């Protein structure tokens, strides 16, 4: 006896019952289509999650950063020894020696006693607030080149050509 309710596992249960030799129950004639609430059309995602439309701003920022780093690492192999990170915003309490201007990125020198490598942290929201969508790749390249050159004692022109 079926009351029209279709569970998400009904197909699995139906196949398992047939495999076990249990005869199938007669279909009640109730349609299984999804409810079209208030006549607004089909429900569910419009795009497949693998499409670029589905990527978030954070993901696209991270991909642009990886692309810029890959291009720079091809020119300077020392970049492989630096750790990179992305945070949304900088900490609200800057150190006493730091300026109180807007911080786009920070570099942290190597600490041999603790076994830490050189690190560069980019702050996504301040960078995105000061650059348009089209300018972000160039802004990332410039910011990364400045911070990398501080650590490796290079000229920024060597990485940006």
N, C-alpha and C positions, 0 to 999 in steps of 0.2 A: 504494500500500500504506500503510495507516494503522495505527499501533500504539496508537491511543487518545489520544495526546497532542494537546492542542489549544493552539496558541499564541495569544497575545493578538491577533495580527494575522491570524488565519486567515480571518476574514470579509472583511477587506480584500483579502487575497491571492486568495480565492475569487472575489470580484467582479471583480478585475483580470484574472484568468484567463478568466472568462466574457466580459469586454469584449474581450480579445485573441483570442477564438475558440477557446480551449483547452477541450476537453470536461471537465466536472466529474468528480471522482473519486467513486465510490460511497461513501455514508456507512457507517461500520463498525458503527453501532448503539450506540456508546459514548455514554453520557449526558454532558452538559456541565455538570451542576449542580455547585455548589461542594461541597467536601468538608465534611461535618458531623462535625467532629472530636470524638470521645468522646461523641456524642449530646447535645451542649449546645445545639443549635439553630443557626439561621442565623448566619453570620459576617458581620462588617462593621458599619458605623456604624448606630446605631439612629435617629439624628436627622439630618435634612438640615442641612448646614453653615450654611445661611442662617437657621435657626431661632434664637430667642433662647437656647435651652438650650445651644447650641454656643458662645456667647460666653464668653471667659475672664474672670476677675476683673479683669485688667488692662484689657481692652476695656470692660467695664461701668463701671469707675472713670473711664476716659477719656471715655466718653459722658456720664456724670453731670457731669463737669467742664465739658464743652462746653455742656451744657444750662444749667448755672448761669451760665456766662460769657455765653451768649446772652441770658439774662434780664437780667443786669446791664448788658450793653452797650446794651440797649434804653433803659435809664434814663440811662446816662452814656456819651456817645460817645467820651470820652477813653480808654476801655478798649481801643479798637482800636489804639492806639499802643504797647501793652504786649505783650511776647512771653511766652507761657506754656509751661511744660514740666512733664513728670512723670518722676520717677525713682523707682526702687524704694526705696532707702534713702539717707539723707544720708551725706556723706563722714564717715569715722571720725575725722577730725582737725579739730575746729572751730577757728575763729580765736581768737586770744587774748582779744578783746573780747566774744566770744559766750559765753552761758551754756552750761553743760554739761548742761542739761536736754534733754528729748526735743525734737527739731526736727521740726515738721510741715511747714513751708514756709519758704522763704527768698526775699527780694526783693533784687534787685541793681539799683542805680541806673544811670542812663544814663551812658555814657562817650563823650563827644563826640569825644575824640581818636581813639579806635578805631572810632568809628561804630556803637557798640552802643546799642540802645534799652533802656528799662526792661525788666527781666525778673523773672518770678515762677516759682519752681520748687516744685512740690508733691511731697512724699515719700509714696508710696502706702502702703507697709507700715506705717509708724507711724500713719497716719491710720486705716487699716483695723483696726489692733490696738486702737485706743481707741474705736471706734464700731461698733455693730452694723450689719448689712446695711441696716436700715431708717433708721438715723441718718446714714449716709454722705452722702446728698444735702444734708442740713441742715448737717453738719459742713463739707462743701466750700464751701457758700455763706458760712458764717461765716468760715472761714479765708481764702477769696478776698477777701471784703469787707474784712477787716482789712488784708491786704497791699495791695490796690488803694487803699484809703484812705490808707495810708502814702505811696504814690507820688504820688497825685493831690491830696493834702491835702483830703480830704473827710471827712464823718462817716460811720461805718458804717451808721447808721440810714437814710441816704439811699439806700443800695444794697439794704438788707435789707427794706424795706417791702413 
